[in-house]
């Protein structure tokens, strides 16, 4: 029951956070155009690659803290490690400040360091809070950060900061929430032992590649596209990928909630219970992704016009990326389970395979498609193919370690049936309503009502789960 409540609260926080994130993307697209959004996305892409070691430390802190109810020094060890890495990166940025500014075409080196430092600071506090099994709280702090970021970015832009307002707002929001997180973890600020540093090192020596995988799925295609297409295409691609993120919220919340639970079950040797939890999680992983794919085929171009008329060009890209997001989200459940159950060697090999495939496919397919002026289609297809590889490798590895996991074929089949009916209804309505943004939003609500009502009527497991959650 506690897990269900945590998952629901985390999901609710992610919905609000995604709305705020959508507002940030919408503001950037409307105020600075697809080109401005593309430049900002390229800056974030570079920085997310630079901060990869910090991501690995955060994961290790969360894992080691979740293994015991006792207060340990793992958070303090992680924070000190982050401090050392941030200092080293700051020195490199200082030495190459001129070249960095020339690369981005704006005086951004100092801000880039602040963006990196505050991001890692926030990440390590999130890892500590999640390791203490307060996943829902971590989710709501992230949501508050997104809201503050949106308001700050708008304020700085109106104050005349222009494109740099996006960076100013980002730094301010992350620094504020990181300080809140540090205060909540004040009891964990102990003097760590050498063995606790060793605990983090042993986990990160394999798990660091999981964080590379996370950055690769979100940012690698943008880096490759930066060499082949103009900033406006990158901006449209970013907006499309952001939109698909809404549909993956359920899977993301499930992963975040299950990780500490699986970690403790693995430590206790309760593998049969772990298999049961993983199987249950699959029923809800695609609950929004599946109807989103069907709905995107009918009104995707209308929805993208909310960012601006030029963004409707990404309608076909939207379908490919929703399918890619679906495969990756289901695959991520397997990788999350392997990490939680302490099989980092397995995840290391799978992530190496995914990253290699993603890199090779992105470079080759973007290059080939770009010969016909369709480079961004190559990036989308590369993401889809590498996500399929990730999905297959993850579930094969997990089954090999803990045995076969029942896949809820019937439950997912009912989601597909409900999506088909929803699509038929929405498509019929498009024949009679005007092709406007307001109509598109209305169709989304109608489709959601049809899908949700039918799914609750024909799927007893989902209905029973929701009834239990309602009683919490």
N, C-alpha and C positions, 0 to 999 in steps of 0.2 A: 504493500500500500504506500509506504514511504517513497519507494522508487517511482510508482505511478504518479504520485503527487509532485515529486521533483521533476519528472519528465514534462508534466502539464505546465508547471510554473516556468520551466526553462523554455518550453515551446512558446508560451505566451510572451515571454520576454523577447524571444527571437522574432516573433511577429512584429512587435512594436519596434524593435531594433531595425528590422528590414524596412519598415515603413519610413523610419528616419533615414536609413541608408538610401532608400529610393528617393527621398526628398533631396539628399545631398547630390545624387547623380542627376536628378531632374534640374536642380538649381544650376549645377555646373554646365549641363547641356543647354539650358535655356539662356543663361547669362553669358557663357563663353563660347557656346557652339560646340559642335562635334570635335573641332580641332583643339579647342582649349581643354576639353575633357580628355582628349587623347594625350596631350602633353602631361597633364597631371597623372594620368594612368601610367605613363612611361616612367615618371619619377618614382611612383609607388612600386612599380615592378622592379626597378633597380634596387631600391631600399629593402624590399622584402627578400631579395636574394642575399643581400649583405647581412641581414640579421638572422640568417638561418641557424647559426650556432646557438643563439639565444632561444630559438624555438625548441631546440633539442633539450636545453637545460630545463625549460619550463615543463616539458613532457616528463622528464626524469623526476623533477620535484613532485609533480602530481602523482606519479606512480609510487614513489617511495613513501610519500606521506600517507597515501591511501591504504598502504599495507598494514598500518597499525593505528590504533586509537590513541596511542601515547603521543605526547608532544616530543618531536625530535628536532634536530638541527638541520634537516635537509633543506628547509626553505632558506635559512640564513646562508647555507653553503651555496645554494643556487644564486642567491642575490649577490654574494661576493664574487662569484664566477662571472656573472653578468656585468658587474662593475668593472672587472678587469678587462673583459672583452670590449666593452664600450669605450674604455680609455684607449685601448690599442687602435680601434677603428677611428676614434677622434683624432689621434695623432696622424693616421694615414690621410684623413680628409684634410687636415691642416697642411700637410706637406704637398698635397696635390690640389689645393683649393682652386688655383687658376684653371687647371685643366678641367676640373669638375664643372666650374661655371661656364667654360667654353662649350662643354658637351651639351648642357641643357639650354644654353643661350640666355641665361639669366643668373643674377647673383644669388645662388641658392645653396652654396656649399655649407655655410653655417646653419642654415635652416634644415638642410638635409641631415646634419648631425643631430640636431634637436629632435627631428622627427624620428630618427632611428633610436636615440636614447630613450625618449619617452615611450616609444612603442615597446621596446624591450623591458622597460620598467613596468609598464602595464601588464605585459605578458607574464612576467615572473610572479606578480601578485595574483593574477588569474590562476596560474598553476597552483599556487599555495592555497587559494580559496577552494578550488576544485579538489585538491588533494585532501582537504579537510572535509570533503563530502558535502560541501555547500554549493552544489552545482547551480541550483536555481538562483542563489544570490549572485554568483558569478555572471550568470546570464543577464540579470537585471542591471548589474553594474555596467556591463557592455552596452546595454540598451541606453542607459543614462549617458554614457560616453558618446554614443551616436547622436543623441538628441542635442547635447551640448555642442558637438562638432558642427551640426547643421546650423544651429543658431549663431555660433561664433563665425562660421564661414560667411553667412549672410551679412552679419554685422561688419566684418572686416571688408567685405566687398563693397558694401554701401558706404564705408568710410574711405574708399578710394584705393584699397590695396590691390584691386584687380585680381589677376590670376594667383598671386601669392596669398590671397585671402584663404584659398583652399588649404594651403600649408599651415598658415597661422592658426586657423581654426582647429586643424587636426592636432597640432602640437598642444594647444591649450586644453582641449578636451581630454586627451590621453594623460597629460600631467596631472590634471585635477582628479581623475578617477583613480590613477595609480596611487596618489597620496591617500585617498580613502581606503583603498585596498591594503596599503601598508599599515594603516592604523588598525584595521580589522585583524591583521596578522601580527600585531605587536607582541603577543605572547610567544610567537615563534622566532623572534629576533634574539636567539641565544647564540652562544659561541659554538660553532660547529666543530665536530671532531674530524680527524683525518679519515676515519672510517666512513663518515657520512659523505665526505667528498668522493671517497672511493665508490660508495654506493651509486652516486650520480654518474660517475665515469663509466662504471660497468654497464649501466643501462644505456647511456648515450652512445657507447661505441657501436651499437647496432641500430638504435632507434633514431639516430640523427637523420637517416635517409628517409624516414617517414615524413619528417618535416620538409625535406627537399621535395618529396612527392606532393605535399600540400601546396607548396609554392609553385611547383611545376604546373599543376592542373589549373591554377588561377592566373599565373603570370608568364609562363614560358612562351605561350603563343603570342602574347603582346610584344615580348622582346624580339621574337623572330619577325613578326609583322612590321616592327619598327624599321627594319632594313629594306622592306619591300613595298609597303603601301604608305599613303599619306596619313597625317594625323586624324583627318575626319573619319576615315575607315576604322582606325583604332578606337576612336571615340564611340562609333556605332557598335563595334564589336564589344566594347566594355559595357555599354548600356544593355545589350542583349544578354551577356553573361550575368550581369547583375540581376536582370529580370528572372533568369532561371534559378537564381539563388533562393527566391521566394519559395519555389516549389520543393526545394530540398530541406526546408526547415524541420520537418518532422524527423527525417533521417538524422539530421545533425543533432537535434535534441536527444534522440534515442542514444546516439553514440556517446555524447557527453555524459548522460546519466548512467549508462551501463558500464563505462570504463572503470570507475572506482568499485562498482559492485562486482564485476568480473575479476578485478584485481584481488579482492578479498576472497572470492570463491576459489580462485586459483591457488592462493596461499593456503587455504584450508583443504585443498584437494577435492572439492565438491564439483567435479566436472559434469556430472549428469544434470545438476541444477543449472550450470552454466549453459549447457546445450539447450535446455528448456528456455532460458531467457533469450538466447540468440534467436531461436526459432520464432518466439513471440514477437521479437523486434522487427522481423522481416515483414510481418503483416502490415505494419504501419509505415515502413520505410518509403514506399512508393505511393502513399495514399493521396498525395498532391501531384507528384511527378507524372503519374499515369494520366489523370484527366487533363493535366497541363499540356501534355503532348498532343492530345486530341483537340483540345480547345485552341491551342496555338495554330493548328492547321486551318482553323476556320476564321479566327479574328486576330491572328498574330500581327499582321500589318497595321491594323487599326490601333492595337494596344501600343505599338512602338511609336506611333505618332504623338503620344503624350509627351515624348522628349522633344519633338520637333518633326516637321514634315520629312526632313532628310533621313531620319532614323527608320522610316518604313522600309528602306532598302534592305534592312537586316531580317526580313520576315522568314526567308528560307534558312538563314543562319540560325534563327531562333529554334526551328524544329530540330536541326542537327545537334545543337548544343543542349537542348532539353533531353534528347535521347542520350547524349554523352553524359550529362549530369545524372541521369537515371542509372546508367550502368556503373558509374563511379560511386554513387551513393550506396548502392547495394554492395559493391565491392568493398567500400570503406567499412561496412559493418563487420566483414570478415577480418580485415586488417586491425580494426579496433579491438576485436575479440582476441586476436593473436597477441597484441600488445598487452592487453589487460591480463591475459593468462600467462604472460611472461615467456613468450616465444619470439624474442627480438631478432634472432638469427633468421627466422622465416620471413619476417616482415622486411628485414634488410634486403634479402634476395628479391622479394617481390617488388619492393620499391625501386631497386636498382633496375629491374626489368622494365617497370613502367616508365621511369625517367628516361632510360635509354631509348625506348620505343617512342616516347613522346617527343624527344629531341630530334631523333632521326626522321620521324614522320613529319614533324612540323617543318623542318628545314627542306626536306625533299618535296613534300606536297605543296607547300607555299611557293617554292621555286617553280614547280611545274605549273600550278594553277595561275601563277602570276604572269606567265607567258601569254595568257589569254585575258589578263586584267582581272582575274578572280582569285587573287592571293588569299583573301580572307576565307574563302570556301575551303582552301587547302588546310588552313589552320583549324577550322571547325571539324573537318573530316579526320584530321590527325588526332584531335582530342577525343573524338568518338572511338576510333580504332584502338588507341592506347588505353582508353577506359574499359573497353571490352577485354583486352588482355589483362588488365588489373583485376577485373571482376572474376575472370576464370581462374587466374593464378591464386587469388586470395581464397576462394572457396575450396579449391583443391587442397591447398596447404592446410587450411583449418580442419577439413575433414580428415586429413591424414594424421593430425595431431590429437584430436579429441573424438574422432568417430563421426559417422554421418549425422547431419543435422536436418531434421524434417523441414522441407521447404513448403510453405503454405500455398501450394498451387491453386487450390480451390478458392481460398480467400483473395488472392491476387487476380484470379480469373473473374471473380465477381466485381472487382474494381474496374477491370477492363470492360465488362458488360455494362456497368453503370456509366462508364465514360463514353461508350458508343451511343447509348441512349441520350446522354447529355449532348453529345455532338450533333445528333440528328435534330434535337429540339433547337439548339442554338443556330444551326445552319438554316433551318426552316425560318426562324425569326429574322435572319439576315436578309431574306428575300422581301421582307415587308417593312423593315425599319431603315431610316436614313444612315448613310455611311459617315457617322460622326463619332467623335471621341466619347460624347455622353452616351450614345447608343452602345458603343463598345463596352463601357463600364457597366451599363445596365445588363448587357448580355453576359458579362462575367458573373454577376450576382445571380441571374436566372440559371445559368449553367451550374453554378455552385449549389444552388438550392435543389436542382433536379438530381445532380450527382449525389449529394449528401443524403437526400431523402431516400433515393432508391437503394443506396449502399446500406443504409441503416435498416431498411426493410428486408433485404435479402442476405445480409451478413450477420449472423448471430454472434460470432466472436467479437466483432467490432462493436456491435450494439451492447453486448455484455460488459466489455471493457469500459466503454463510455459511461455506462450506468454505475459501475464501481467507482470510477473517478468522480462522478457527480456526487457520490456519497461521502467523499473524503472530507 
